[in-house]
Amino acid sequence: MEASTVLTRATVRRLRQGPAAPEAMARKEPDRLPRRQRRPGRRIKEDQEAAAVFREVVSFTPDPLPVRYYDKDTTEPISFYFSSLEELLAWTPHMEDGFNVALEPLGCRQPPLSSRRPRTLLCHDMMGGYLEDRFIQGSAVQNPYSFYHWQYIDIFVYFSHHTVTIPPVGWTNAAHRHGVCVLGTFITEWNDGARLCEAFLAGEERSYQAVADRLVQIAQFFHFDGWLINIENPLSLAAVRNTPLFLRYLTTQLHRQVPGSLVLWYDSVLQSGSLKWQDELNEHNRVFFDSCDGFFTNYNWREEHLERMLGQAGERLADVYVGVDVFARGNVVGGRFDTDKSLELIRKHGFSAALFAPGWVYECLEKADFFQNQDKFWSLLQRFLPTHSICSLPFITSFCLGMGTRRVCYGQEQAVGPWYHPSAQETQPLFGEHKLPGDSGGWVKMHCCLADAWHGGSSLLLQGVIPPEVSNVAVRLFSLQVPVPPRIFLSLVYKLEGPSDVGVALELTTGDAGGCHIGSISVLNGELLGRSQEAGI
């Protein structure tokens, strides 16, 4: 992007009078007035006539904006990737890189990721990646993809087919706010991928260590939490011999520089160097599993694959992430709205799950029904997805999705128009449908509400059918695991649409004591408070 700038600089100089021409010298000078009698205006006129204006045109072309860092159409800062090994190795921190550094630290959570509990990984692959989410300062797109079921996942992988996929900073900020770690992707494919691998894996150790060091530096600098390594091309014998060493070195260095980080390996090449997806962890690919933090299987598995893996994984069952293609491509157990069939088998055998491309609900179904389909998809999986708890205070959220049709600041509308800014997403609740006990047929659902917001672009909508005989309904919003302080201050902003005799209040319930409730929660009506303030009370 180039632009020429022209500056006009005016320079005023006095012309010095040289010696007079001979004919002028011979000419009789007219009588002159005495100096004290000369008119002031005449002197000014003489000065003006004796001056000349020179105009100097200065033209320059500013350095173009680095294409990697700025959108060519809008010049706005964007997240970026590397397409080659040369780009990766040439990278050093640049002034413009500051835009891409995540500001939200990885939130505390319980249980920690290091526990042996089976985990849930979401691998986000959508239409090549780096869509509207690439705009670091947000965009005005209508109907973007939004993910908000963070309490049900543990790891978020941003996937694309570029050699080095650095997660857009908006995703990292949103995930970290929910205690979810974020991984980028290092991928090689086809003939170009084979040549790339030969270049850094088949030689001396300093070659693969240089690549690993740069991957560590990138994760550390941009504040995300590790890498999915996906080698989907055959390797020479020399290259495949060095691959476990590369993985081990990368994992060790990353753990040293980025606490809580992960390196995962995708089920692809074998220890012989052949490219042959196994759909399981076995003796042909176990060497890669032993060299890093986890193994992400291919998608065409059956229950017998899971049974065989029990012996291979040993005590590391939770480090095996069984892949589920939500698009249901190939010979799979379940996908789309039948993804729960795959999850049921995976959890039956105690493995972690890797959900690939759950953005299917956005890509393939009607955009107008996105939120309805998104909620349906995750509600079907809910019983197989253990949640994690918030474990730090203070805690505050407006339930903003990081998008909306207008911007609101504490109840006051600031602007009207669509906007999308993942970094602005606030902590999301445990979305779900709650059926009331008994045969009343009552229910309560939680939804995102873009039509009305208190702060940001959206709020949380609770709607349902509550029979007259039911006097009290509790809906679980969050799971917290925090020491209870002597006093707790709770503030709730809500709006009623419906029967005026319905009351809303917050309730804290201890999970380890059955019916033990923390009572004496005072409720101050916002409308009455406003009247009191207007009256000067």
C-alpha positions in Angstrom: 0.0 0.0 0.0 1.7 3.2 -1.1 0.7 6.8 -1.1 2.6 9.8 -2.4 2.6 12.9 -0.3 3.5 16.4 -1.8 4.5 19.2 0.5 4.8 22.8 -0.8 7.4 24.8 1.1 7.5 28.5 0.6 10.9 30.2 1.1 11.1 34.0 1.2 14.5 35.5 0.4 15.6 39.2 -0.1 17.2 39.9 -3.4 20.4 41.9 -2.9 20.7 44.8 -5.3 23.9 44.6 -7.3 25.7 47.5 -9.0 23.6 49.6 -11.3 23.9 49.4 -15.0 26.0 52.1 -16.6 23.0 53.8 -18.3 21.2 53.9 -15.0 24.2 55.5 -13.4 24.3 58.2 -16.0 20.6 59.0 -15.6 19.8 61.9 -13.3 18.2 60.8 -10.1 15.0 62.6 -9.2 14.8 64.8 -6.2 14.3 62.7 -3.1 12.4 63.6 0.0 14.4 63.9 3.1 14.5 60.6 5.0 12.5 61.9 7.8 9.7 62.9 5.3 9.4 59.6 3.4 6.0 58.0 3.4 6.0 54.7 5.5 3.8 52.9 2.9 6.4 53.5 0.2 9.1 51.7 2.1 6.8 48.7 2.6 6.1 48.7 -1.1 9.7 48.8 -2.0 10.4 45.9 0.4 7.7 43.8 -1.2 9.0 44.5 -4.7 12.5 43.6 -3.6 11.4 40.2 -2.3 10.9 37.0 -4.3 9.1 33.8 -3.3 10.6 30.5 -4.2 8.4 27.4 -4.0 10.2 24.1 -3.4 8.2 20.9 -4.0 9.2 18.1 -1.7 7.7 14.7 -2.7 8.2 11.4 -0.8 6.6 7.9 -0.7 6.1 6.5 2.8 7.1 3.0 3.6 4.2 0.6 2.9 2.4 -0.9 5.8 3.7 -4.5 6.4 1.2 -6.7 4.6 1.4 -9.3 7.3 0.2 -7.0 10.1 -2.4 -4.9 8.4 -5.5 -5.5 6.2 -4.8 -4.3 2.7 -8.4 -2.9 2.3 -9.0 -1.3 5.7 -5.4 -0.8 7.0 -6.6 -2.2 10.3 -4.3 -4.5 12.4 -4.9 -8.2 11.8 -3.7 -11.5 13.2 -1.4 -13.4 10.9 0.3 -16.7 10.1 3.4 -18.0 8.4 3.3 -19.9 5.1 6.8 -21.2 5.0 9.8 -22.4 7.1 11.7 -19.4 5.9 9.1 -17.0 7.2 9.1 -18.8 10.6 12.8 -18.8 11.0 13.2 -15.1 9.9 10.6 -13.9 12.5 11.8 -11.7 15.3 9.5 -9.6 17.5 8.5 -6.5 15.6 6.8 -3.3 16.8 3.6 -4.3 15.0 3.6 -7.7 16.8 2.3 -5.9 19.9 -1.2 -5.8 18.5 -1.3 -9.7 18.6 -0.2 -10.2 22.2 -3.0 -11.6 24.3 -3.6 -9.4 27.3 -5.8 -11.9 29.3 -3.8 -14.3 31.4 -4.9 -17.9 31.5 -7.5 -18.0 34.2 -7.4 -20.2 37.3 -9.7 -23.2 37.1 -10.6 -26.3 39.0 -9.8 -29.1 38.4 -6.5 -28.1 36.8 -5.7 -29.3 33.3 -3.0 -31.5 34.8 -5.6 -33.7 36.6 -6.3 -37.1 35.2 -9.9 -36.3 34.4 -10.8 -36.8 30.7 -10.7 -33.6 28.9 -12.5 -32.0 26.0 -10.6 -30.4 23.1 -12.2 -28.1 20.5 -10.3 -27.9 17.2 -11.7 -24.8 15.4 -11.3 -25.2 11.6 -13.6 -22.9 9.7 -13.3 -22.0 6.0 -9.6 -21.7 5.9 -9.3 -19.6 9.1 -8.5 -15.9 9.7 -12.0 -14.7 8.8 -13.6 -11.8 10.6 -11.8 -13.0 13.7 -8.5 -11.8 12.3 -9.4 -8.1 13.0 -7.7 -7.4 16.3 -9.8 -4.3 17.1 -13.0 -5.8 15.9 -15.2 -5.4 12.8 -18.7 -4.5 11.8 -19.6 -7.9 10.3 -23.2 -9.1 10.6 -24.1 -12.6 12.0 -20.5 -13.8 12.7 -19.6 -17.1 14.2 -19.4 -17.0 18.0 -18.5 -19.7 20.5 -19.7 -19.4 24.1 -19.9 -22.9 25.7 -16.4 -22.4 27.2 -17.3 -24.0 30.5 -17.5 -27.4 28.7 -14.1 -27.4 27.1 -10.5 -27.5 28.3 -8.4 -26.9 25.3 -9.0 -24.7 22.2 -6.9 -25.3 19.0 -7.0 -22.8 16.2 -6.5 -24.8 13.0 -5.7 -23.8 9.4 -3.7 -25.2 6.6 -1.0 -22.6 6.8 2.4 -23.9 7.9 2.3 -22.0 11.2 -1.1 -21.0 12.5 -0.9 -18.4 15.3 -4.2 -18.1 17.1 -5.9 -14.7 16.6 -5.6 -12.8 19.7 -9.3 -12.4 20.2 -9.7 -16.2 20.6 -6.9 -16.3 23.1 -8.3 -13.5 25.3 -11.8 -15.1 25.3 -10.5 -18.6 26.1 -8.1 -17.5 28.8 -10.9 -15.6 30.5 -12.7 -18.9 30.9 -9.6 -20.9 32.0 -9.2 -22.6 28.6 -5.7 -23.0 27.1 -5.1 -22.2 23.5 -2.9 -24.0 21.0 -1.6 -23.0 17.6 -1.0 -25.4 14.7 2.2 -26.4 12.9 1.3 -28.4 9.8 3.1 -29.8 6.8 1.3 -31.5 3.9 1.7 -32.9 0.4 5.0 -32.7 -1.5 5.8 -29.2 -0.3 5.4 -30.5 3.2 7.7 -33.4 2.6 10.4 -31.0 1.3 9.9 -28.7 4.3 10.3 -31.6 6.7 13.4 -32.8 4.9 14.9 -29.3 5.3 14.6 -29.2 9.1 14.3 -32.8 10.3 16.7 -34.8 8.1 19.8 -32.9 9.1 21.7 -32.0 12.3 20.0 -31.4 15.6 20.6 -27.7 15.3 18.1 -27.6 12.4 15.1 -29.0 14.2 16.1 -27.2 17.4 16.0 -23.9 15.6 12.5 -24.6 14.5 11.4 -25.7 17.9 13.1 -22.6 19.5 11.2 -20.3 17.2 7.8 -22.0 18.0 8.5 -21.7 21.7 9.4 -18.0 21.2 6.2 -17.3 19.3 4.0 -19.0 21.9 5.8 -17.2 24.7 5.7 -13.8 23.0 2.0 -13.9 21.9 0.9 -15.5 25.2 -0.8 -18.7 24.0 -0.2 -22.1 25.4 1.3 -24.5 22.9 1.1 -26.4 19.6 -0.6 -29.1 17.7 2.0 -30.8 15.5 0.4 -32.2 12.3 2.9 -33.9 9.9 0.7 -35.2 7.0 3.3 -36.2 4.5 5.8 -39.1 4.3 9.1 -38.7 6.0 12.5 -40.0 5.0 14.2 -42.4 7.4 16.6 -39.6 8.5 13.7 -37.2 9.1 11.5 -39.7 11.0 14.4 -40.7 13.3 14.7 -37.1 14.3 11.0 -36.4 14.7 10.7 -37.8 18.3 13.8 -35.8 19.2 12.2 -32.7 17.8 9.0 -33.3 19.8 10.8 -34.0 23.0 13.0 -30.9 22.6 10.0 -28.7 21.7 8.0 -30.0 24.7 10.8 -29.6 27.2 11.6 -26.0 26.1 8.0 -25.0 25.9 7.3 -26.3 29.4 10.3 -24.3 30.6 9.2 -21.0 29.0 5.4 -21.3 29.1 4.0 -22.8 32.3 1.0 -25.1 31.8 1.8 -25.4 28.1 1.0 -28.4 25.8 2.4 -30.1 22.7 0.1 -32.6 21.0 0.8 -34.9 18.1 -1.8 -35.8 15.4 -2.2 -39.4 14.2 -0.5 -39.3 10.8 2.9 -40.7 10.0 4.3 -44.0 11.5 7.7 -44.6 13.0 8.7 -46.0 9.6 8.0 -42.6 8.0 5.0 -43.8 6.0 1.9 -41.6 6.0 -0.9 -43.9 7.2 -3.6 -42.8 9.6 -4.2 -45.4 12.3 -7.3 -44.1 14.0 -5.8 -45.2 17.3 -2.7 -45.2 19.4 -0.6 -48.3 18.7 2.9 -49.7 18.4 3.4 -47.9 15.1 2.9 -44.4 16.4 3.5 -44.8 20.1 7.0 -43.3 19.8 5.5 -39.8 19.1 3.0 -40.1 22.0 5.9 -40.9 24.3 7.7 -37.7 23.2 5.1 -35.1 23.9 2.0 -34.3 26.0 -0.8 -36.0 24.1 -2.0 -37.8 21.0 -4.9 -36.7 18.8 -6.4 -39.6 16.8 -7.8 -39.6 13.4 -11.6 -39.9 13.1 -12.5 -43.3 11.5 -12.3 -45.4 14.6 -14.6 -48.0 16.1 -15.1 -49.2 19.6 -12.5 -52.0 19.1 -9.9 -49.3 18.4 -10.7 -47.7 21.8 -10.5 -51.1 23.5 -7.0 -51.7 22.0 -5.8 -48.3 23.1 -6.5 -49.0 26.8 -3.3 -51.1 26.9 -1.2 -48.7 24.9 -2.1 -45.6 26.9 -1.6 -47.1 30.3 -2.0 -44.4 33.0 -2.2 -41.7 30.3 -5.7 -42.3 29.2 -6.6 -38.6 29.5 -3.6 -37.7 27.2 -5.3 -39.6 24.3 -7.7 -37.3 22.5 -10.0 -39.4 20.4 -10.9 -37.4 17.3 -14.6 -36.7 16.3 -15.2 -35.0 13.0 -18.4 -33.1 13.5 -18.9 -32.9 9.7 -19.2 -36.7 9.9 -16.9 -37.3 6.9 -15.7 -40.8 6.3 -16.6 -43.9 8.2 -17.4 -42.4 11.6 -19.5 -43.4 14.6 -21.3 -40.1 14.9 -21.2 -36.5 13.9 -23.4 -33.5 13.3 -26.4 -33.8 15.7 -25.3 -37.4 16.4 -22.0 -36.4 17.8 -23.1 -37.6 21.2 -22.9 -41.2 20.0 -19.1 -40.8 19.6 -18.8 -39.0 22.9 -20.6 -41.8 24.7 -18.1 -44.4 23.6 -15.1 -42.2 24.2 -16.2 -41.5 27.8 -17.1 -45.1 28.4 -13.5 -46.0 28.0 -12.1 -43.0 29.9 -10.4 -41.1 27.0 -10.4 -37.4 26.3 -12.3 -36.2 23.2 -11.2 -33.9 20.4 -14.1 -32.3 18.6 -13.0 -31.2 15.1 -14.9 -28.3 13.4 -18.0 -27.9 15.6 -18.5 -24.8 13.6 -20.5 -27.1 11.3 -23.6 -25.6 12.9 -22.6 -22.2 11.4 -21.1 -23.3 8.1 -23.8 -25.8 6.9 -27.1 -24.7 8.6 -29.1 -21.5 8.3 -27.3 -18.5 9.7 -30.6 -17.1 11.0 -31.0 -20.2 13.3 -27.3 -20.3 14.4 -27.9 -19.7 18.1 -30.7 -22.2 18.3 -28.6 -24.8 16.5 -25.5 -24.1 18.5 -27.4 -24.5 21.8 -29.0 -27.8 20.5 -25.6 -29.2 19.5 -24.0 -28.6 22.8 -27.0 -29.6 24.9 -26.9 -33.0 23.3 -23.3 -33.4 24.4 -23.7 -31.9 27.9 -23.9 -35.1 29.9 -20.6 -36.2 28.5 -18.8 -32.9 29.1 -17.5 -32.4 32.6 -17.4 -28.7 33.5 -14.6 -26.7 35.2 -15.1 -24.2 38.0 -14.2 -20.6 38.4 -11.8 -20.3 41.4 -10.9 -16.7 41.9 -12.7 -13.6 43.2 -13.8 -10.9 42.4 -16.0 -12.3 39.7 -18.1 -10.1 37.3 -19.8 -10.6 34.0 -22.4 -9.0 31.8 -22.7 -12.1 29.7 -21.6 -10.1 26.6 -20.8 -12.4 23.7 -18.3 -10.0 22.2 -20.8 -9.1 19.4 -24.1 -7.4 19.0 -26.3 -5.1 17.0 -25.6 -2.1 19.2 -23.2 -1.1 22.0 -24.5 -0.4 25.5 -22.6 0.9 28.5 -24.3 0.2 31.9 -27.8 0.6 30.4 -27.0 3.6 28.2 -26.9 3.0 24.4 -23.7 4.3 22.9 -23.9 3.2 19.3 -26.2 1.4 16.9 -24.9 -1.1 14.3 -23.4 -4.6 14.1 -20.1 -5.2 15.8 -17.9 -8.3 16.5 -14.9 -8.2 18.9 -14.0 -11.6 20.5 -11.7 -10.0 23.0 -14.7 -8.2 24.4 -16.5 -11.4 25.3 -17.2 -11.8 29.0 -17.5 -14.9 31.1 -20.3 -17.1 29.9 -22.5 -19.4 32.0 -23.4 -23.0 32.0 -25.9 -22.9 29.2 -28.6 -25.6 29.2 -32.2 -26.6 29.6 -33.6 -27.3 33.0 -36.7 -29.5 33.3 -38.6 -29.0 36.4 -39.1 -32.1 38.7 -42.3 -34.0 38.6 -44.9 -34.2 36.0 -45.6 -30.5 35.7 -44.0 -30.2 32.3 -42.3 -27.1 33.4 -38.9 -26.0 32.0 -36.4 -23.1 32.0 -33.9 -22.5 29.2 -30.9 -20.1 29.1 -30.2 -18.2 25.8 -28.0 -15.4 24.5 -30.0 -12.3 24.0 -28.9 -9.8 21.4 -32.2 -7.8 21.5 -31.5 -6.3 24.9 -28.2 -5.6 26.7 -27.1 -4.0 29.9 -23.4 -3.7 29.2 -21.8 -4.7 25.8 -23.9 -6.2 23.1 -25.9 -9.0 24.7 -27.4 -10.3 27.9 -28.5 -13.6 29.3 -32.2 -14.6 28.7 -34.0 -17.0 31.0 -37.3 -18.1 29.7 -39.6 -21.0 30.3 -42.9 -22.4 31.6 -43.4 -22.5 35.3 -46.6 -24.1 36.5 -48.6 -22.2 39.2 -48.0 -24.9 41.8 -44.2 -24.5 41.5 -43.2 -21.7 43.9 -39.4 -21.7 43.5 -37.1 -22.5 40.5 -33.3 -22.5 40.7 -31.2 -22.3 37.6 -27.5 -23.1 37.8 -25.4 -20.3 36.2 -21.9 -21.0 37.3 -19.7 -23.5 39.2 -17.3 -21.8 41.6 -14.7 -23.4 43.7 -13.5 -20.6 46.0 -13.0 -20.2 49.8 -16.0 -18.5 51.2 -15.0 -15.2 52.7 -16.7 -13.8 55.8 -18.9 -11.5 53.8 -19.9 -11.6 50.2 -21.2 -8.7 48.1 -23.5 -9.7 45.3 -25.0 -7.4 42.7 -27.5 -8.5 40.1 -29.0 -6.4 37.2 -32.2 -8.0 35.7 -35.3 -7.1 33.8 -38.7 -8.8 34.0 -40.9 -9.4 31.0 -44.0 -11.2 32.1 -45.9 -11.6 35.4 -45.0 -8.8 37.8 -45.3 -11.1 40.8 -42.2 -13.0 39.8 -39.1 -12.4 42.0 -35.5 -12.8 41.0 -32.6 -13.3 43.4 -29.1 -14.8 43.5 -28.5 -18.0 45.5 -25.2 -19.5 46.6 -25.2 -23.2 47.3 -22.3 -25.2 48.7 -21.8 -28.3 46.7 -20.3 -30.4 49.5 -23.1 -30.0 52.0 -26.3 -30.9 50.1 -29.0 -28.5 51.2 -26.7 -26.0 52.8 -27.4 -22.5 51.5 -25.8 -19.2 52.1 -28.8 -17.0 53.0 -29.5 -13.5 54.2 -28.8 -12.2 50.7 -30.2 -8.6 50.5 -32.1 -7.6 47.3 -32.2 -3.9 46.5 -34.7 -3.1 43.8 -33.0 -1.0 41.0 -36.1 1.0 40.2 -36.6 2.0 43.9 -32.9 2.8 44.1 -33.2 5.1 41.1 -36.1 6.9 42.6 -34.2 7.4 45.9 -31.2 8.9 44.0 -33.5 11.3 42.1 -35.1 12.4 45.4 -31.7 13.0 46.9 -32.0 10.4 49.6 
